[in-house]
């Protein structure tokens, strides 16, 4: 299957082979819960914004690479450049999404002040970042997995020449799930790194993203999916663990700060 036309099911370093568009993301009523200053509608809006921003990235990169794709060569290095540029583009969009989130946070805090309600709690901010990351992950899954559903319908399945032990569509779904996990929790790590000006978190996210994208190039080798899929899920687990430790540290620090103020 051609890598470009196939939607990048075995590639997938970041949104390049866009085969599907249009997914209604989460929505909700605006307003405030009784004991919280951020409702599910705001998280849904952040999810939608994350999806739409990274959805628009695909046509841009596809137009940029239109004159070069599909690659004639079987060498891996042109695809490595493709993955690298895609990851860089997405990480740039992540910074823009952070700036948009800051404006959203200011609006919510100002609205809370007018209603004499509490401002955004730390857990609210993490959940909004999580929603934005979920939007990014869902956009990735749409482009690299759902775009392949139509050719998967029928009495038979498809096996890639480089990985004959598992159906191509199942491999695409497994890889998409790994990237959804990485993107979802990476947004929380990145937003925390921007908020605290913590270099470790700021560098962790693009490095993991780039490594995960480059790992998919192993699929070009015969039987490479046997190696690339476990490594991808190792990166997903590493992201999840790092996010959990970071969230726990922030929550403990916040609790201690509240006790000190009392």
Secondary structure, DSSP 8 states (H G I E B T S, - for coil): --TTTTTSSS--SSS-S-------------S-BTTBS--HHHHHHHHHHHHHHHHHHHHHHHHHHTTT-S-S---SHHHHHHHHHHHHHHHHHHHHHHHHHHHHHHHHHHHHHHTT-----HHHHHHHHHHHHHHHHHHHHHHHTGGGHHHH-SSS---BTTBTTS-HHHHHHHHHHHHHHHHHHHHHHHHHHHHHT-HHHHHHHHHHHHHHHHHGGGGGSTTTHHHHHHHHHHHHHHHHHHHHHHHHHHHHHHHHHHHHH-
